Amino acid sequence: MNPDRVQLLNAMQEFDRRLRITADWASWELNQAFKYAIELEGRRYPVKKIVSLATGAPVDQFSGGEGAGRANEMVERVGLRVVELSRSGAGSVAARAHLCEAQTIRGIAVEGSRFFMKSEWAPISARWPALSFSKSSVAEFLRNEYDPNRDFILYAGTTDPRRTEAEEHRSNLLSVLIALPGDPVRTRELVPWTSWQAVLTAQHMAWPWSLPVQCAWTLTCFPSARGTTPIAYASLGKLRNWGKLVEVIGDERSALLDLPIRWVDLPQPARLREAAARRTFLDTLRQEPNLNQEVTRMAGLIQGRVGPGGLGRRTVPERTIPADVGARLPELLCSKIEEQGHLCALCHRPLRFGSANKMLKCSPDRIDSSDPSYGPENLQITHLACNLAKNDGSTEEFEEWVLLVGGDEEPLSAQTGAHARRFGA
């Protein structure tokens, strides 16, 4: 079950795209349960999770550095680098528990901590709990230069009263924060909707890209940026640095360490993204009434099937909806349709929303019919006719049936072009 390099790289891309921002994985490097990481191009990945994604085997089948199924060894064998996670300073769980009690920047910094200054219009707060920017290249810079286990972002208020409204914030140091580097996220997914709309109304545009923020502090006295960090602050005003970050170094870095700070409570990035996804989902349904009708109908079908029941002498098997799906069932159905590219998961031909033909209506199908769950991993959307033909068989058995009725010699999944259209819906 040893994965090759391509499988592991694909798994790492999947982790970046689908998992890194979630509540379970956003702070995984701070969890002492993780001792090792794959390091590639300035990013770190949990070794056993990546091997699990690459092979399809459960995480608990792999050990770390010792014992059978050594994940580290599998990764290193294909030329990827495995590093031991640091357990000192901001990177340790024990230290993380005390971060909210720190009184000065010295209390959160570790040896080698770097500070990157960015101009801002206000201190970080629950109103705007994201590191936002107009150039996506900022995210690339942070991926290459910034280590969230050690380094910090420092906000400095602008001098422009149209941007930095509160006089006490202008030209002063405002906040210190730990951001999570990675691919940039659309800002509207990481800030409260009311804040996003207020900025759009006031400025007719806003910073389109953001990174989530893990921890943040306000500088309690708002010290002068010109007085404390004159060189770094002046550098922000140079044309080549507009919209970018500059590092605070030398004596100016030392001057930061004893500045007083206060912990700031921020909403979880994962929860904000869930709310944004919900708004996008509702907007989509409002704009596409036929899709709305199909999703609503399928959700009703699933909810009607859940739990034991009977029809005459035929007992209906128990079916379940995971607790974390519940009221989000319509969103799950909608996301499955998007994932499938609006194609039937069985015949790979277009789904038709609002069709008068009953056999072409969308149908929720459990991939493994022996599994009663309609959870995300066991759910696909098909044409009703395809679902009925598959019944409680497997996808492979369905394809074999298609070969029989179609008279072809190769699996449906291998067919392309006009050849595949013979089985079109």
C-alpha positions in Angstrom: 0.0 0.0 0.0 3.0 2.3 -0.4 1.9 5.5 -2.2 4.1 7.0 -5.0 5.2 10.6 -5.2 2.3 11.7 -7.6 -0.3 10.3 -5.2 1.2 12.1 -2.3 1.5 15.4 -4.1 -2.2 15.1 -5.2 -3.2 14.4 -1.6 -1.3 17.5 -0.5 -3.1 19.6 -3.1 -6.4 18.1 -1.8 -5.5 19.0 1.8 -4.7 22.6 0.7 -8.0 22.9 -1.2 -10.4 21.1 1.0 -9.1 20.7 4.6 -6.5 23.3 5.6 -9.1 26.0 6.3 -11.5 23.8 8.3 -11.9 23.9 12.0 -10.3 20.5 12.5 -7.2 21.3 10.5 -6.6 25.1 10.7 -4.4 24.8 13.8 -3.2 21.2 13.5 0.5 22.2 13.8 -0.2 23.5 17.4 -1.6 20.1 18.4 1.0 18.0 20.3 -0.5 14.8 18.8 1.3 15.7 15.6 5.1 15.2 15.9 6.1 15.2 12.2 5.2 17.1 9.0 5.9 16.9 5.3 7.5 20.2 4.3 7.2 21.4 0.8 7.6 25.0 -0.6 7.2 26.6 2.8 4.1 24.7 3.8 3.7 21.8 6.2 1.3 18.8 5.9 0.3 16.2 8.5 2.2 13.0 7.4 -0.4 10.3 8.3 -3.3 12.3 7.0 -1.6 12.8 3.6 -0.7 9.2 3.3 -4.3 8.3 4.2 -5.6 10.6 1.5 -3.1 9.2 -1.0 -3.9 5.5 -0.3 -7.5 5.6 0.9 -6.6 3.7 4.0 -7.7 5.0 7.5 -5.2 7.2 9.4 -5.0 4.7 12.3 -3.4 2.1 10.0 -0.2 4.2 9.9 2.4 4.9 12.5 4.7 7.9 12.5 8.4 7.3 12.8 8.3 3.9 14.4 6.4 0.6 14.0 4.5 -1.1 11.2 3.1 1.1 8.4 5.6 3.9 9.0 4.2 6.9 7.2 7.4 8.9 7.5 9.3 6.2 5.7 6.8 6.0 2.9 7.0 9.7 2.3 10.8 10.0 2.5 11.1 7.0 0.1 9.7 9.1 -2.7 11.9 12.1 -2.1 9.7 14.3 0.1 11.1 15.9 3.2 9.7 15.0 6.7 10.5 17.4 9.6 9.9 17.2 13.3 7.6 19.9 14.5 9.0 22.4 17.0 7.4 22.3 20.4 8.7 25.6 21.7 7.2 29.1 22.0 4.0 29.9 20.0 4.2 26.5 18.3 3.5 24.4 21.4 0.0 23.6 22.8 1.2 24.5 26.3 2.3 27.9 25.2 -0.8 28.4 23.1 -2.9 28.0 26.3 -1.1 31.0 27.8 -1.1 33.3 24.7 -4.3 35.0 25.8 -2.7 35.9 29.1 0.4 37.5 27.6 0.9 41.1 28.7 3.6 42.2 26.2 4.8 41.1 22.7 7.8 39.5 24.4 5.3 37.1 26.1 4.3 35.7 22.7 7.5 35.9 20.7 10.1 33.2 20.6 13.8 33.2 19.5 13.9 34.0 15.9 10.4 35.5 15.6 10.1 37.9 12.6 7.6 40.7 12.5 6.0 41.8 9.1 4.4 45.2 9.1 1.3 46.0 7.1 -0.7 49.3 6.8 -4.3 49.0 8.0 -7.3 51.2 8.7 -8.2 49.8 12.2 -7.1 47.3 14.8 -8.1 43.7 14.1 -11.4 42.8 15.7 -14.4 40.5 15.4 -15.7 43.1 12.8 -12.9 42.3 10.5 -11.1 39.1 11.7 -9.0 38.5 8.5 -5.6 39.6 7.0 -6.9 41.3 3.8 -5.1 42.6 0.8 -5.7 43.6 -2.8 -2.8 41.7 -4.4 -2.8 37.9 -4.3 1.0 38.1 -4.4 0.9 38.9 -0.7 -0.2 35.4 0.0 2.7 34.0 -2.1 5.2 36.2 -0.1 3.8 34.9 3.2 4.0 31.3 2.0 7.7 31.8 1.3 8.8 34.0 4.2 6.4 33.6 7.1 6.2 30.8 9.6 3.0 30.9 11.7 4.7 28.8 14.5 7.2 31.7 15.0 6.4 34.9 13.1 3.8 37.7 13.5 2.0 40.3 11.4 2.0 43.9 12.8 -0.7 46.3 11.8 0.2 50.0 11.5 -2.6 52.6 10.9 -2.4 54.7 7.8 -2.2 58.5 7.9 -5.2 59.0 5.6 -8.3 60.1 7.5 -10.5 58.7 4.7 -9.1 55.2 5.3 -8.2 55.3 9.0 -11.2 57.1 10.5 -10.2 57.1 14.2 -7.6 59.7 14.9 -6.1 57.5 17.7 -5.3 54.8 15.0 -3.6 57.0 12.5 0.2 56.5 12.1 0.1 54.2 15.2 0.9 50.5 15.8 -2.5 48.8 16.2 -2.4 45.0 16.3 -0.2 41.9 16.4 -1.6 38.6 14.9 -0.8 35.1 13.7 -2.1 34.5 10.2 -2.4 31.1 8.5 -0.5 31.2 5.2 -1.8 29.3 2.2 -3.9 30.0 -0.9 -5.8 33.3 -0.6 -9.4 33.2 0.3 -12.1 35.6 -0.9 -12.5 38.2 1.8 -16.3 37.9 1.8 -15.8 34.3 3.1 -13.8 35.4 6.1 -15.5 38.5 7.4 -19.0 39.1 8.8 -21.5 39.9 6.0 -22.5 43.2 7.5 -18.8 44.4 7.6 -18.3 43.3 4.0 -21.4 45.2 2.8 -20.5 48.3 4.8 -17.0 48.5 3.2 -18.5 48.0 -0.3 -21.0 50.7 0.3 -18.5 53.2 1.7 -15.6 52.5 -0.8 -17.4 50.8 -3.8 -14.6 48.2 -3.6 -12.7 46.3 -1.0 -9.7 44.1 -0.5 -10.8 41.0 -2.4 -8.3 38.5 -0.9 -7.6 37.4 2.7 -5.9 34.9 4.9 -7.5 33.5 8.1 -6.2 34.8 11.4 -5.5 32.3 14.2 -4.7 34.5 17.1 -4.6 38.3 17.6 -3.8 41.0 20.1 -4.4 44.8 20.2 -1.6 47.1 21.3 -3.2 48.7 24.3 -1.5 52.1 24.0 -1.4 52.4 20.2 2.3 53.6 20.2 3.5 55.8 17.4 4.7 53.8 14.4 7.1 56.7 13.5 8.5 56.8 17.0 8.9 53.0 17.5 9.6 51.7 14.0 10.4 54.7 11.9 12.4 52.9 9.1 9.8 50.1 8.6 6.9 52.5 8.7 8.4 54.8 6.2 9.1 51.8 3.9 5.4 51.1 3.7 4.9 54.5 2.0 7.3 53.7 -0.8 5.7 52.9 -4.1 7.3 49.5 -4.4 5.8 48.5 -1.1 2.2 49.7 -1.6 -0.2 47.0 -0.5 2.7 44.8 0.6 4.4 43.9 3.9 7.9 45.0 5.2 9.9 43.3 7.9 10.7 45.1 11.1 14.4 44.4 11.9 17.3 45.3 14.1 16.7 47.8 16.9 13.2 48.5 15.7 12.3 44.8 16.2 13.8 45.0 19.8 11.7 48.0 20.5 8.5 46.0 19.8 9.1 43.4 22.4 8.0 45.3 25.5 4.9 46.9 24.0 1.8 46.1 26.0 -0.9 43.9 24.3 -4.4 42.6 25.0 -5.9 39.4 23.6 -8.7 39.8 21.0 -11.5 37.2 20.7 -12.2 36.4 17.0 -14.8 34.2 15.4 -13.5 30.9 13.9 -12.6 31.2 10.2 -14.3 27.9 9.5 -17.6 29.2 10.9 -17.4 32.3 8.8 -16.7 30.3 5.7 -19.7 28.0 6.4 -21.9 31.1 6.7 -20.5 32.5 3.4 -21.1 29.1 1.7 -24.7 29.2 3.0 -25.3 32.6 1.5 -23.8 31.5 -1.8 -26.0 28.4 -1.8 -29.1 30.4 -1.1 -28.2 32.9 -3.8 -27.8 30.0 -6.3 -31.1 28.6 -5.5 -32.8 31.9 -5.8 -31.3 32.4 -9.3 -32.1 28.8 -10.5 -35.6 27.8 -9.6 -35.4 24.5 -11.4 -32.3 23.5 -9.4 -34.1 24.7 -6.2 -37.0 22.5 -7.0 -34.8 19.4 -7.6 -32.7 19.9 -4.5 -35.8 20.5 -2.3 -37.5 17.4 -3.7 -34.4 15.2 -3.2 -34.0 16.4 0.4 -37.6 15.5 1.1 -37.0 12.0 -0.4 -34.0 11.3 1.8 -35.7 12.6 4.9 -38.7 10.4 4.1 -36.5 7.3 3.8 -34.6 7.9 7.0 -35.3 5.4 9.8 -37.0 1.9 9.8 -40.3 1.5 8.1 -42.5 -0.9 6.1 -44.6 -1.2 3.0 -46.8 -4.3 3.0 -44.6 -7.3 3.7 -41.4 -5.6 2.4 -39.3 -4.1 5.2 -37.5 -1.0 4.2 -33.9 -1.0 5.4 -32.9 1.6 8.0 -31.2 4.6 6.4 -29.5 7.5 8.2 -28.4 11.1 7.9 -25.2 12.0 9.8 -25.9 14.4 12.6 -23.5 17.0 11.2 -25.5 17.1 7.9 -29.0 17.5 9.3 -30.4 20.8 8.2 -27.6 21.2 5.7 -28.9 18.4 3.5 -30.0 20.7 0.7 -26.6 22.3 0.6 -24.9 18.9 0.5 -27.1 17.9 -2.4 -26.3 21.1 -4.2 -22.5 20.8 -3.6 -22.6 17.2 -4.9 -24.2 18.4 -8.1 -21.4 21.0 -8.5 -18.7 18.4 -7.7 -20.1 16.2 -10.4 -20.1 19.0 -13.0 -23.9 18.7 -13.3 -23.4 15.2 -14.7 -25.1 11.9 -13.6 -22.6 10.0 -11.4 -23.5 6.7 -13.2 -23.9 7.4 -16.9 -21.9 10.7 -16.9 -24.5 12.5 -19.0 -26.1 15.9 -18.1 -28.5 16.1 -15.2 -31.7 17.9 -16.2 -33.3 20.2 -13.7 -37.1 20.6 -13.9 -37.5 17.8 -16.6 -41.0 16.6 -17.2 -39.6 13.1 -17.9 -39.8 11.3 -14.6 -36.9 8.9 -15.5 -34.6 11.9 -16.0 -35.3 13.5 -12.7 -32.4 13.8 -10.2 -32.1 11.0 -7.7 -30.0 10.7 -4.5 -28.0 7.5 -4.6 -26.0 5.8 -1.9 -22.7 4.7 -3.5 -22.4 1.7 -1.2 -25.9 0.4 -0.9 -24.9 -1.7 2.2 -24.1 1.5 4.0 -27.3 3.1 5.3 -25.8 6.6 5.5 -26.6 9.5 3.2 -23.4 11.2 4.4 -21.0 13.2 2.1 -18.7 10.2 1.4 -21.6 7.8 0.4 -23.8 10.2 -1.6 -24.0 10.8 -5.4 -26.6 12.3 -7.7 -27.9 10.3 -10.6 -30.8 10.2 -13.0 -33.7 8.3 -11.5 -33.5 5.7 -14.4 -29.8 5.1 -13.7 -30.5 4.7 -10.0 -33.3 2.2 -10.5 -31.1 0.2 -12.9 -28.3 0.1 -10.4 -30.6 -0.7 -7.5 -28.5 -2.2 -4.7 -25.7 -3.2 -7.1 -22.3 -1.6 -7.4 -21.2 1.0 -10.0 -19.1 -1.8 -11.6 -22.2 -4.0 -11.9 -24.2 -1.1 -13.4 -21.5 -0.6 -16.0 -21.6 -4.3 -16.8 -25.4 -4.0 -17.4 -24.8 -1.0 -19.6 -22.3 -3.0 -21.7 -24.9 -5.8 -22.1 -27.7 -3.6 -23.3 -25.4 -1.4 -25.4 -23.4 -4.2 -26.9 -20.0 -2.4 -26.2 -16.9 -4.1 -25.0 -15.2 -1.5 -22.8 -16.4 0.1 -19.5 -18.6 3.1 -19.6 -16.0 5.1 -17.6 -13.5 4.6 -20.5 -15.9 5.7 -23.3 -15.6 9.2 -24.8 -17.2 11.3 -27.4 -19.9 9.9 -29.6 -19.3 6.4 -28.3 -20.3 7.5 -24.8 -23.4 9.4 -26.1 -25.1 6.1 -27.0 -25.9 5.8 -23.3 -26.8 9.5 -22.9 -29.8 10.7 -20.9 
